[in-house]
Each structure stands twice: as structure tokens, then as C-alpha cells.
Amino acid sequence: GASADVYLSIDDKNNQLVAIKCMDKAKIVKEHGEVNLRRELEILHKLKHSNIVGIKNYKETKNYHYIVLEYCNGDNLESYMKEYIKQNKAPLNEFYIQKILQQFVPALEYMHKNQIIHRDIKSQNILLNFDTYPNVPNNGNLPQKLTFKQKSLNKPFTVKVADLGYAKDLVKDSEGSTILGSPMYMSPDIVEKYTDDDKEHRKYNTSVDLWSLG
């Protein structure tokens, strides 16, 4: 992304693969970057759900922030759908979409019950992990990436909601008001803030995530 790179790495202590989100302090917008980072860390620590990417550690150096997260071996849903279309000459079928939603919706419901709006629900922020393949090092080395054939949705898999960088905790503020998200997935509640004369006072709530999900 604009302010972060994500690396696959090895947690030697626990013998697990992890994803490390590395943020260059020089690239973080000064006015809001540090505030957004602290908010993301607070929300990551607050949310504990099997279908939300979990935080494992956090480190800060002079020049970088590092957030150590769960690793998902199946990449994101956007990449998967593109490869699926390429291989099958057809869009992802409805049965597979239902299987994905059966895991994604409870995670979103859990977030909303905890008064968290994601604000950037999109296929790039939905990760897939194929449970048949354990996320452990291969003799101390990084394993080969899974092939598309190995990433079959007929095999056991876990859906993970990712990237809480735009998320908002409504416990601290009863409604959202900031213009955030990805344009193609933004709800009318947020889009209208661009043009409404009273845009600074227009508020929105967890329902914006439902639009994005649709």
C-alpha cells in the first residue's frame, strides 16, 4: 500500500509463518498517521475472532513500525477470483460465495457488536487460508507458495477479515464522519459526504460495511 509493505517471515520461537506489516515512518502522514496506527493496534488487540486476522506482536524502531500478524497462505479473495476466472472462464460460482460468506458474516457481526466499523470492506481485504497446509517453515526455510490447484474451495479453508487500518471504534465516538474507504466499495452514506453542503455534520454507522459487503 501507500504507507506499508507486508513481508512473509518466520517466528523462530513458535515455529510458525507470520505476516509482518512494515510501515515507514517517513511515509506516514504526519497529522493522522500515528493516530491511525494507534487506533489500528487498539482495535486489533480488542478483537479476538477466528475469522479476523489476529495480531501477534508489535515493534517500533527509529524509522519503522512493525505489526506481526497471522499469516494466511491463500492470498486475498481478489487475487483468488482473478485466477479462478482465468482458469475456469467463468466468475466464482454462487456455492463458493455462500461458503465464504458463511464465515465472513459472523466476523462482521462480531465487529459490529463490539462497535467497530471496518470502513474498507473489499475483496482485497478478505484473506483465505487453506487449512490442509500448515503455516510452518519448511526445514527452517520459507515454503513454496500454494498453487491454484492446491487452493481449492472444496478443501477446508478459513476466511479472515484483514486490514483494520481504516477501522473505527464507536465506543469512543458514537458515529463515523470521516471520508474513508475504496471508491468502488463506498456506501452512499460516505460518498454523499463529498457533495453534501452539510457534509461535515453528516454521520454514518456500521451499516456502511453492509453496503461494501454487498
LINSUL-V597544 format. One record per pair of residues at least 4 apart in sequence whose C-alpha atoms are under 8 Angstrom apart, sorted by the first residue. I is the first residue (numbers start at 1). GAP is how many residues later the second one is. Records with the same first field share a line. If there is no record, write none. Layout:
I: GAP, GAP
This chain:
1: 4
2: 25
3: 20, 21, 24, 25
4: 17, 18, 19, 20
5: 16, 17, 18
6: 13, 14, 15, 16
7: 12, 13, 14, 15
8: 9, 10, 11, 12, 63
9: 8, 9, 10, 11, 133
10: 5, 6, 7, 8, 127, 132
11: 4, 5, 6, 7
12: 4
15: 121, 122
16: 119, 120, 121
17: 53, 54, 118, 119, 120, 125
18: 50, 51, 52, 53
19: 49, 50, 51, 52
20: 46, 47, 48, 49
21: 44, 45, 46, 47, 48
22: 42, 43, 44, 45
23: 4, 5, 41, 42, 43
24: 4, 39, 40, 41
25: 38, 39, 40
26: 37
28: 5, 6
29: 4, 5
30: 4
31: 4
32: 4
33: 4
34: 4
35: 4
36: 4, 129, 130
37: 4, 128
38: 4
39: 4, 126, 128, 129
40: 4, 124, 125, 126, 127
41: 4
42: 4
43: 4, 73, 121, 124, 126
44: 4, 10, 11, 120
45: 9, 10
47: 5, 7, 64
48: 4, 6
49: 4, 5, 58, 61
50: 57, 110
51: 52, 53, 56, 107, 108, 109, 110
52: 55, 107, 108, 109, 110
53: 16, 17, 107, 108, 109
54: 15, 16
55: 12, 13, 14, 15
56: 11, 12, 13, 14
57: 10, 11, 12
58: 7, 8, 9, 10
59: 6, 7, 8
60: 4, 5, 6
61: 4
71: 64
72: 55, 56, 57, 58, 63, 88
73: 55, 56, 57, 62, 72, 73
74: 6, 53, 54, 55, 56, 72, 77
75: 4, 5, 52, 53, 54
76: 4, 47, 48, 49, 50, 51, 52
77: 4, 46, 47, 48, 49, 50, 51
78: 4, 45, 46, 48
79: 4, 45
80: 4
81: 4, 10, 11
82: 4
83: 4, 65
84: 4, 5, 6, 7, 8
85: 4, 5, 6, 7
86: 4
92: 4, 5
93: 4
94: 4
95: 4
96: 4, 57
97: 4
98: 4
99: 4
100: 4, 59
101: 4
102: 4
103: 4, 55, 56
104: 4, 55, 56, 57
105: 4
106: 4
107: 4, 54
108: 4
109: 4
110: 4
111: 4, 5, 6, 7
112: 4, 5, 94
115: 54, 55, 56, 91
116: 51, 52, 53, 54, 90
117: 50, 51, 52, 53, 88, 89, 91, 92
118: 46, 48, 49, 50, 91
119: 47, 48, 49, 61, 62, 89, 90
120: 5, 44, 46, 47, 60, 61, 62, 65, 66, 89, 92
121: 4, 5, 60, 64, 88, 91, 92
122: 4, 60, 63, 90, 91
125: 36, 37, 38
126: 33, 34, 35, 36
127: 32, 33, 34, 35
128: 29, 30, 31, 32
129: 28, 29, 30, 31
130: 21, 25, 26, 27, 28
131: 25, 26, 27
132: 23, 24, 25
137: 4, 5, 6
138: 4, 5
146: 4, 5
147: 4
148: 4
151: 4
153: 4
166: 14, 15
168: 8
169: 4
170: 4, 5, 6
175: 28, 29, 30
176: 27, 28, 29
177: 23, 24, 25, 26, 27
179: 11, 12, 14, 15
180: 10
181: 4, 5
182: 4
185: 26, 27
186: 4, 5, 22, 25, 26
187: 4, 21, 22, 24, 25
188: 4
189: 4, 14, 15, 19
190: 4, 14, 18
191: 4
192: 4, 7
193: 5, 6, 7, 9
194: 5
195: 4
198: 4
204: 4
206: 4
207: 4
208: 4
209: 4
210: 4
